Amino acid sequence: MKVLQLTHKPPVPSIDGGCLAMRQLTSCLLDTQVEVKVLSIATAKHPVTFSEEFTEYQNKTHFESVFIDTKIKILNTLKSLLKRSSLQADRFFSKEMILKLELLFLQEKFDVVILESVFVGKYIETIRKFSQAKILLRVHNIEYLIWERLSKQTKNPFKKIAYYYLAKSLQRFELSLFNTIDGYMPITEVDYQFFKEKYPTLNSQVIPFAIDLSSYQIQNRKIDETGISFFHIGSMNWQPNIEGMVWFLENVWKKAVEKHPHITLTLAGKGNKAFFGNKNFKNVQIFDFVEDVQQFMNTHDIMVVPLLAGSGMRIKIMEGLALGKPIITTPIGAEGIEVTHKENILIADTPERMVEMMDACVTDLKKCEEIGKNARNLIENKYAQELISKELLIMLNRDK
């Protein structure tokens, strides 16, 4: 079997959860002895970066890319408004990519084309015209829900209107794709149920984010009660991260550190210094970039993921679970992952509840460490790569 994986950004380097999810799907495909070709859209935000890691990925996948300028421009925005189309999706559409696909389909025959996210959905017409391949959409999340939730969350009236428009235009585009594909592979059961209700006869199967357990080695770090280290890792170029962390620092952290003056918080990820570096929050250390994400996680004790908007599966939470980290998050952060509150994760829906969860960790370290151990067990039993690879192969071989 031969599969074309079409992505809206290069999977390598895996600088965010989306990249990592696409890269892990490639690994699952290769596990099943499927021949894989990866064609990506490269952008200024997500360029092709040459490295030893990239060369290895390229050799395995015959990787190619087409650069598209996705910066928002007034003329393009006006065109999208007049056509009532999705500005987010329009940004990833180009004649160069159409020509690249036409040439590729003339040179090679594929059995399946996997569209990684709705943002490459505008190329379905070209795929249908030049290929007989089955088209499967990888549903990373329900994209329009992210903007819909942001619209409800923000108090800024101008942002509220902008987010609402982006949500509605993206909703029209996103849902229309399901009338043109042969099947879809949601990452979460939540998203599966959402689309199954709307498209009950369409071929589908949940294919979660897969964890290669050999790549996630737990360091037996015992939490020191005299200096408990909370941490968050995430780029501040994604609006839900910004909204969530501002909410956490202003409404949760101040109260938590007043109650427990010895605790610390370390933030890492692109843009963190720009957003929070001059705020002078007590006991907070900030890094824009960390060389090794796993080492960073293993160096600290308790992960916080204060998301108030979003959809799909939070890959950083999956990585934290795999490393046996106690994690405190919101219901939206935990959404789509088969976790259980107070067994393998801690979930809080208000600032007061989140302070309570942090307090519970600080005052009962034994229970806190037990939650981390249960987190690793969850990954081993539900999300190990060899398990997900088998499910993926079943989906690829299923009739249209």
C-alpha positions as CSV (number, residue, x, y, z in Angstrom):
1,M,0.0,0.0,0.0
2,K,1.2,3.5,-0.8
3,V,0.0,6.5,1.2
4,L,0.4,10.3,0.5
5,Q,0.4,12.3,3.8
6,L,-0.5,15.9,2.9
7,T,0.3,18.3,5.8
8,H,-0.1,22.1,6.3
9,K,3.3,22.3,8.0
10,P,6.5,20.2,8.1
11,P,6.2,17.4,10.7
12,V,9.9,17.8,11.4
13,P,11.2,19.6,13.4
14,S,8.3,18.7,15.8
15,I,8.1,22.2,17.4
16,D,4.5,21.9,18.5
17,G,1.8,19.3,19.2
18,G,0.4,19.4,15.7
19,C,3.8,18.7,14.1
20,L,4.4,15.9,16.6
21,A,1.0,14.3,15.9
22,M,1.7,14.3,12.2
23,R,5.1,12.8,12.7
24,Q,3.7,10.1,14.9
25,L,1.2,9.1,12.3
26,T,4.1,8.8,9.9
27,S,5.8,6.5,12.4
28,C,2.6,4.4,12.7
29,L,2.3,4.1,8.9
30,L,5.9,3.0,8.6
31,D,5.3,0.4,11.5
32,T,2.7,-1.2,9.3
33,Q,5.1,-1.5,6.4
34,V,3.1,1.1,4.4
35,E,5.1,3.1,1.8
36,V,4.8,6.8,2.8
37,K,5.2,10.0,0.9
38,V,5.0,13.3,2.8
39,L,4.2,16.5,1.0
40,S,4.0,19.6,3.2
41,I,3.2,23.2,3.0
42,A,6.1,25.3,4.4
43,T,5.5,28.8,5.7
44,A,7.5,31.6,7.4
45,K,6.1,30.4,10.7
46,H,6.9,26.7,9.9
47,P,9.8,26.6,7.5
48,V,11.7,23.5,6.3
49,T,14.7,23.3,8.7
50,F,17.5,21.1,7.6
51,S,19.1,18.9,10.3
52,E,20.3,15.4,10.8
53,E,16.8,14.6,12.2
54,F,15.2,16.1,9.1
55,T,17.4,14.2,6.7
56,E,16.5,10.9,8.4
57,Y,12.8,11.8,8.1
58,Q,13.2,12.8,4.5
59,N,14.9,9.5,3.6
60,K,12.0,7.5,5.1
61,T,9.2,9.6,3.6
62,H,10.6,11.1,0.4
63,F,9.6,14.4,1.9
64,E,8.9,17.4,-0.4
65,S,7.4,20.8,0.3
66,V,5.9,23.9,-1.3
67,F,6.4,27.3,0.3
68,I,3.2,29.4,0.8
69,D,3.1,32.9,2.2
70,T,0.3,32.6,4.8
71,K,0.7,36.1,6.3
72,I,-2.7,37.8,6.6
73,K,-2.9,40.6,3.9
74,I,-5.7,43.1,3.5
75,L,-6.5,42.2,-0.1
76,N,-6.8,38.5,0.7
77,T,-8.9,39.2,3.8
78,L,-11.3,41.3,1.7
79,K,-11.5,38.5,-0.9
80,S,-12.4,36.0,1.8
81,L,-15.0,38.3,3.3
82,L,-16.6,38.9,-0.1
83,K,-16.7,35.2,-0.9
84,R,-17.8,34.3,2.7
85,S,-15.0,31.8,2.7
86,S,-12.7,30.8,5.6
87,L,-9.7,33.1,5.9
88,Q,-7.8,30.4,7.8
89,A,-8.2,27.8,5.1
90,D,-7.7,30.3,2.2
91,R,-4.2,31.2,3.5
92,F,-3.0,27.6,2.8
93,F,-4.2,27.5,-0.8
94,S,-1.9,28.2,-3.7
95,K,-1.5,27.5,-7.4
96,E,2.0,26.2,-6.8
97,M,0.7,23.4,-4.6
98,I,-1.9,22.5,-7.2
99,L,0.8,22.2,-9.8
100,K,2.9,20.1,-7.4
101,L,0.1,17.7,-6.7
102,E,-0.8,17.4,-10.4
103,L,2.8,16.5,-11.3
104,L,3.0,14.1,-8.3
105,F,-0.1,12.2,-9.3
106,L,1.2,11.9,-12.9
107,Q,4.4,10.4,-11.6
108,E,3.1,8.2,-8.8
109,K,0.0,6.2,-7.9
110,F,-1.3,6.3,-4.3
111,D,-3.9,4.1,-2.6
112,V,-4.7,6.5,0.1
113,V,-4.3,10.3,0.6
114,I,-4.4,11.4,4.3
115,L,-5.2,15.1,4.7
116,E,-3.6,16.3,8.0
117,S,-6.2,18.8,9.2
118,V,-8.9,20.8,7.4
119,F,-6.3,23.4,6.2
120,V,-5.3,21.2,3.3
121,G,-9.0,20.5,2.4
122,K,-9.0,22.9,-0.5
123,Y,-6.9,20.5,-2.5
124,I,-9.5,17.7,-2.5
125,E,-10.8,18.8,-5.9
126,T,-7.3,18.5,-7.4
127,I,-6.8,15.0,-5.7
128,R,-10.1,13.8,-7.2
129,K,-9.3,15.1,-10.6
130,F,-5.8,13.4,-10.9
131,S,-6.0,10.4,-8.5
132,Q,-8.2,7.4,-7.7
133,A,-6.9,7.3,-4.2
134,K,-9.2,7.1,-1.1
135,I,-9.2,10.4,0.8
136,L,-9.1,10.3,4.6
137,L,-9.2,13.4,6.7
138,R,-7.2,13.3,9.9
139,V,-9.2,15.3,12.4
140,H,-6.8,16.9,14.9
141,N,-9.6,18.8,16.5
142,I,-12.8,20.6,15.6
143,E,-11.1,23.7,14.3
144,Y,-14.0,26.1,14.4
145,L,-14.8,25.3,18.0
146,I,-11.5,26.8,19.0
147,W,-12.5,30.2,17.7
148,E,-16.0,29.8,18.9
149,R,-14.8,29.2,22.4
150,L,-12.3,32.1,22.2
151,S,-15.2,34.4,21.1
152,K,-17.2,33.4,24.2
153,Q,-14.2,33.7,26.5
154,T,-12.8,37.1,25.5
155,K,-14.2,40.3,27.0
156,N,-12.7,42.5,24.3
157,P,-15.7,43.4,22.0
158,F,-13.5,43.7,18.8
159,K,-11.9,40.4,19.4
160,K,-15.3,38.8,20.2
161,I,-16.6,39.9,16.8
162,A,-13.4,38.9,14.9
163,Y,-13.3,35.4,16.6
164,Y,-17.0,34.9,15.9
165,Y,-16.6,35.7,12.2
166,L,-13.6,33.4,12.0
167,A,-15.5,30.6,13.8
168,K,-18.6,30.8,11.5
169,S,-16.7,31.0,8.2
170,L,-14.4,28.1,9.3
171,Q,-17.4,26.1,10.4
172,R,-19.0,26.3,7.0
173,F,-15.8,25.2,5.3
174,E,-14.9,22.5,7.8
175,L,-18.3,20.8,7.8
176,S,-18.5,21.0,4.0
177,L,-15.4,18.8,3.7
178,F,-17.2,15.8,5.1
179,N,-19.3,15.6,1.9
180,T,-16.2,15.2,-0.2
181,I,-14.0,12.6,1.6
182,D,-14.1,8.8,1.9
183,G,-13.6,8.7,5.7
184,Y,-12.1,10.5,8.7
185,M,-9.8,9.6,11.6
186,P,-10.5,11.7,14.7
187,I,-7.8,11.8,17.3
188,T,-10.4,11.8,20.1
189,E,-13.6,10.0,21.0
190,V,-15.2,13.3,21.7
191,D,-14.6,14.5,18.1
192,Y,-15.7,11.1,16.7
193,Q,-19.1,11.4,18.4
194,F,-19.5,15.0,17.2
195,F,-19.0,14.1,13.6
196,K,-20.7,10.7,13.8
197,E,-23.9,12.4,14.7
198,K,-23.7,14.6,11.6
199,Y,-22.3,12.0,9.2
200,P,-23.5,8.6,10.5
201,T,-22.7,6.6,7.4
202,L,-19.3,8.0,6.7
203,N,-16.4,5.6,7.3
204,S,-14.5,6.6,10.4
205,Q,-12.4,5.4,13.3
206,V,-10.6,7.0,16.2
207,I,-6.9,7.0,15.7
208,P,-5.4,8.7,18.8
209,F,-2.0,10.3,19.2
210,A,0.4,7.4,19.5
211,I,3.2,7.3,22.1
212,D,6.5,5.6,21.3
213,L,7.2,4.4,24.9
214,S,10.9,3.9,24.2
215,S,11.2,7.6,23.5
216,Y,9.7,8.6,26.9
217,Q,12.1,7.6,29.6
218,I,11.0,8.4,33.1
219,Q,13.6,9.9,35.5
220,N,12.9,8.8,39.0
221,R,12.8,12.3,40.4
222,K,11.3,12.5,43.9
223,I,9.3,15.7,44.6
224,D,11.1,17.8,47.2
225,E,8.6,19.4,49.5
226,T,10.9,22.3,50.2
227,G,10.9,23.5,46.6
228,I,8.0,22.1,44.5
229,S,8.3,23.1,40.9
230,F,5.2,23.6,38.7
231,F,5.8,24.1,35.0
232,H,4.0,24.9,31.7
233,I,5.4,24.5,28.2
234,G,3.7,26.0,25.2
235,S,4.2,28.7,22.6
236,M,2.6,32.0,22.9
237,N,1.8,32.2,19.2
238,W,-1.4,30.1,19.7
239,Q,-4.2,32.2,21.1
240,P,-5.7,29.6,23.5
241,N,-2.2,29.3,25.2
242,I,-2.1,33.1,25.7
243,E,-5.6,33.4,27.1
244,G,-5.2,30.4,29.4
245,M,-1.8,31.4,30.8
246,V,-2.9,35.0,31.4
247,W,-5.9,33.6,33.3
248,F,-3.7,31.3,35.3
249,L,-1.1,33.8,36.3
250,E,-3.6,36.5,37.3
251,N,-6.3,34.4,39.0
252,V,-4.5,31.2,40.2
253,W,-0.8,31.6,40.7
254,K,-1.0,34.7,42.9
255,K,-3.3,32.9,45.3
256,A,-1.3,29.6,45.2
257,V,2.1,31.3,45.9
258,E,0.6,33.3,48.8
259,K,-0.5,30.1,50.4
260,H,2.8,28.2,49.6
261,P,5.7,30.7,49.3
262,H,8.2,27.9,48.5
263,I,6.6,26.8,45.2
264,T,8.0,27.9,41.9
265,L,6.6,28.1,38.3
266,T,8.7,27.7,35.2
267,L,7.3,28.8,31.8
268,A,8.9,27.7,28.5
269,G,8.0,28.2,24.9
270,K,8.3,30.7,22.1
271,G,7.0,34.1,23.0
272,N,6.7,33.6,26.8
273,K,9.3,36.3,27.6
274,A,7.6,38.8,25.4
275,F,4.2,38.2,27.0
276,F,5.2,37.7,30.7
277,G,8.8,38.7,31.1
278,N,8.0,42.2,32.5
279,K,5.0,41.2,34.7
280,N,7.1,40.4,37.8
281,F,5.1,37.5,39.0
282,K,6.5,36.1,42.2
283,N,8.6,32.8,42.0
284,V,8.2,32.6,38.2
285,Q,11.0,31.8,35.8
286,I,10.6,32.2,32.1
287,F,12.4,30.6,29.0
288,D,11.6,31.2,25.4
289,F,13.2,28.0,24.2
290,V,14.3,24.8,25.7
291,E,16.7,22.5,23.8
292,D,15.1,19.2,25.1
293,V,11.4,19.2,26.0
294,Q,11.6,15.9,27.8
295,Q,14.5,16.9,29.8
296,F,12.7,20.1,30.7
297,M,9.6,18.2,31.9
298,N,11.7,15.7,33.8
299,T,13.5,18.5,35.6
300,H,10.3,19.8,37.0
301,D,7.6,18.3,39.2
302,I,4.0,19.2,38.4
303,M,2.6,20.2,35.0
304,V,-0.1,22.9,34.6
305,V,-2.2,23.2,31.4
306,P,-4.8,26.0,32.0
307,L,-6.6,25.9,28.7
308,L,-9.9,27.7,28.4
309,A,-10.4,27.2,24.7
310,G,-9.3,24.5,22.2
311,S,-10.4,21.2,20.7
312,G,-8.9,17.8,20.0
313,M,-6.2,16.3,22.1
314,R,-3.5,18.3,23.9
315,I,-0.2,16.6,22.8
316,K,1.8,18.2,25.6
317,I,-0.5,16.6,28.1
318,M,0.0,13.2,26.4
319,E,3.7,13.7,26.7
320,G,3.4,14.7,30.3
321,L,1.4,11.6,31.1
322,A,3.9,9.4,29.3
323,L,6.7,10.9,31.5
324,G,4.6,10.1,34.6
325,K,4.0,13.7,35.5
326,P,1.2,14.8,37.8
327,I,-0.9,17.2,35.7
328,I,-3.4,19.9,36.7
329,T,-5.6,21.1,33.8
330,T,-9.0,22.3,32.9
331,P,-11.9,20.2,31.5
332,I,-11.0,21.6,28.1
333,G,-7.4,20.6,28.6
334,A,-8.4,17.0,29.5
335,E,-11.0,16.8,26.8
336,G,-10.5,13.9,24.4
337,I,-8.0,11.9,26.6
338,E,-9.4,9.0,28.6
339,V,-8.2,10.3,32.0
340,T,-9.9,10.1,35.3
341,H,-9.9,12.9,37.8
342,K,-7.8,12.2,40.9
343,E,-6.7,8.9,39.5
344,N,-4.3,9.9,36.7
345,I,-4.8,13.6,36.4
346,L,-6.3,16.6,38.4
347,I,-9.0,18.7,36.7
348,A,-10.3,22.1,37.8
349,D,-12.9,24.3,36.2
350,T,-12.5,27.5,38.2
351,P,-9.5,29.4,39.7
352,E,-10.6,28.4,43.2
353,R,-10.7,24.7,42.2
354,M,-7.3,25.0,40.5
355,V,-5.8,26.5,43.7
356,E,-7.3,23.5,45.6
357,M,-5.7,21.0,43.2
358,M,-2.3,22.7,43.6
359,D,-2.8,22.7,47.3
360,A,-3.6,19.0,47.3
361,C,-0.4,18.2,45.5
362,V,1.7,20.3,47.8
363,T,0.2,18.8,51.0
364,D,0.0,15.2,49.9
365,L,3.1,14.4,47.8
366,K,2.6,10.6,48.1
367,K,-0.8,11.0,46.4
368,C,0.6,13.4,43.8
369,E,3.4,10.9,42.9
370,E,0.8,8.1,42.7
371,I,-1.2,10.1,40.1
372,G,2.0,10.4,38.0
373,K,2.5,6.7,38.1
374,N,-1.1,6.1,37.1
375,A,-0.6,8.5,34.2
376,R,2.2,6.5,32.7
377,N,0.1,3.3,33.1
378,L,-2.7,4.9,31.2
379,I,-0.4,5.7,28.2
380,E,1.0,2.1,28.2
381,N,-2.4,0.5,28.2
382,K,-4.3,2.9,25.8
383,Y,-1.9,4.9,23.7
384,A,1.2,2.9,23.0
385,Q,2.3,3.2,19.4
386,E,2.1,-0.5,18.6
387,L,-1.6,-0.5,19.6
388,I,-2.4,2.5,17.5
389,S,-0.5,1.2,14.5
390,K,-2.8,-1.8,14.3
391,E,-5.9,0.3,14.5
392,L,-4.6,2.5,11.7
393,L,-3.9,-0.4,9.4
394,I,-7.5,-1.6,9.8
395,M,-8.8,1.8,8.8
396,L,-6.5,2.1,5.8
397,N,-7.7,-1.3,4.5
398,R,-11.4,-0.7,5.1
399,D,-13.6,-0.2,2.1
400,K,-14.9,3.2,1.2
